[in-house]
């Protein structure tokens, strides 16, 4: 019960040596709702930590399939929403970040191949802040343009510069508004679809 209440359980994989796992399943150890979530029962040669490592190795293909199914559901839902007149979905860096700031995002969908950097410049003289999100391929040139452009408030060219991977920045912004972030594999059909929308989208709670 505590597992269901404290965690978003998507599925269970049970493993163990010999009849240990079978005894566990026959006993009244699992809530009936968790029993319905069992994805596989696997044999392991060991118990304890060694057995857990072995179980994770054996279950890797199963876990990957489960993840791909979840990604398909998310991208399918996004396509349905974005093609609806009043659909609860947006895409593009600008629209997703604006929705995060409004607190209207339920889930951010981001391609694992989205190679961007978030840069923040703070004017050393007046404290004015300038931020930008730049593809890694253009980063050096675009960063140079930013730090070569005088502060709009005081004209200073002295800045404190900080950089952050864009997906990490998204995760921080999502945390502040209570949204989830789902990184979508680029190797799946759903990943290719998301990349066609710029590699970034969001499912909304409301508009």
Buried (B, 14 or more C-beta within 10 A) or exposed (E): EEEEEEEEEEBBBBBBEEEBBEEBBEEEEBBEEBEEBEBBBBEBEEBEEEBBEBBEEBBEEBBEEBBBEBBBEBBEBBBEBBEEEEBBBBBBBEBBBBBBEEEBBBBBBBBBBBBBBBBBBBBBBEEBEBEBBBEEEEBEEBBEEBEEEEBEEEEEEEBEEEEBBBBEBBBEBBEEBEBBBBBBBBEBEBBBBBBEBBBBBBBBBEE
